[in-house]
Each structure stands twice: as C-alpha cells, then as structure tokens.
Amino acid sequence: MKIFFTCIVTIFLSTVSISVAQEKPPLIGTGSAQCSTMIDFIDKQNLNKNVYEQWVFGFMSSLALVHSQPVFDLSKPEEIWLAVETICKKNPEQHVFEAASVVYLQLLKMLSKTMK
C-alpha cells in the first residue's frame, strides 16, 4: 500500500504544471528549491553540490526507511545523483524533491523486478 501511495504521489508531482511547481512546497531544506536554482548553484560553486547531494540522499533514505525497501542496493550513489541531476537539467521548473522522488520510484520499480 505504501508503494502504491508513493507511486500515485510521484505521478501527481511529475504532472504538476509550471505555475503550481513554483509554489513553495511543504518541505524544508535545499530539496524545496527549484531544480534551476540547484543547477545554477552547482555550476557556480561546486561546494553546493555536496549540500544538495546530502539532502537528496537523506530524503531518499527516509523514503526507503518508511517503505522498508533496500533500494540503495541497486545502484551506486554517483549513479543516483547523476539521475537526479539529469532530471533537474531537463525539468528546471521542478523542485529538487520531485526529481529525487522520480529516481526513488525508478529504483523501487527495479527492486520489484528483481524480487519476482
């Protein structure tokens, strides 16, 4: 049920229009920033990359903990971060947490296939 709920929420978030995506999300921390802001900060100062990476991994870890799913066994941290960064570059109007949610769901899909 938790996986189903997460899928529904992520699908909803991925279809949010630009005007809604610019509203302040109900989160705190760097993950509430828009992807365009993250990409700009990372391009200007590589120091900020670690801040965003740590927020994303903490966010995804909390999802994995709540769902009791070992999604991090499927991929290296560098690959996970690259996926989040790629989504953000392609969808600069989205929030960082939305990109992280999409990657988390992709990992869940991969995990479910390996468990069959």
N, C-alpha and C positions, 0 to 999 in steps of 0.2 A: 504494500500500500504506500509506503514511504517513497519507493522508487517511482511509482505511478504519479504521485503528487509532485515529486521533483520534476518529472518529465513534463507534466502539464504546466507547471510554473515556468520552466525554461522555455517551452514553446511559446507561451504567452509573452515572455520577456523578449524573445527573439523577433517577435512580430510587432513590438511596440513602435509607434510612429515617432518621427523625429521630435515633434512637439512634446510628446509625453516623455521621451527619453531625456529631454533637457530639464525636466523637473527634478528636484532633489530626491534621491532615493532614500528609503528608510534604513540607511546604514551609516556607520561612522568609519572613518579611516580613509586611506587612499583609494580603496576599492569603489568608493562612491563617486570618484572623479570620472569625467568622460574620457573615453579612450584617446581622443585627440590631445587632451591635456597630458595624459601619461606619455604618449609618444613624443610630444614636444619636450617634456622634461627629460626624458631618457636621451633624446637626441642632443640636448644642450649640456646635460650633466649626467655622466654615467653613474654617479653616486646614487641618483634617484632610482635607478633600475633595481637596486637591492631592496629599497623600501617597498616598491610595488611588488617585486617577487615575493617578499616575505608576507605581505598582506594576502596575495593570491594563494600562496601555499597554506597559510593559516585558515583562510576561508574554505578552501577545498578540503583541508584536513577536518574541519568541523563538519562539513557535509558527509565525509566518509565515516566519521565517528558516529554521527547521528544514524546513518544508514547501516552501520556495521559492515561496510564494504571495503575490501582491500584494493582499492583502485590504483594505489601507488605502486603496486607490484607489477603493473602492466607497462609502465613507461618510466623513463629517466626524468628527473626534474628539469633538465635542459630541454627535453622534448616537450614537456608540458608547458613550460614557459614560452617556448617558440610558438606553440599552438595558440596560446592566449595573445601573444604579441601580434601574430598574423591576423587573428580575428579583429583585434583592435585597429590594425592598419587598414583593413578592408571595411570596417564599420566604425569610423571615428566618432559618430554621434552616440554610439552605445556607451554604457558605463563599463568600467573595468570588471565589476562583479558579474555583469551579464556575459562578458567574454569568458570569464572563469567558469561560470555555470554551464555554458555550452561545452567547454572542454571536459568538465566533470561528467556531464551526461554522455559524452562520447566514450569516456573511459568506462562508465557503467555499462554501456552497450557492449563494449569489447569484453568486459568481465562476464556479462551474461552469456556471451557466445562461448567463452572458454569453460564455463561451468556446465554446459549442456553435454 
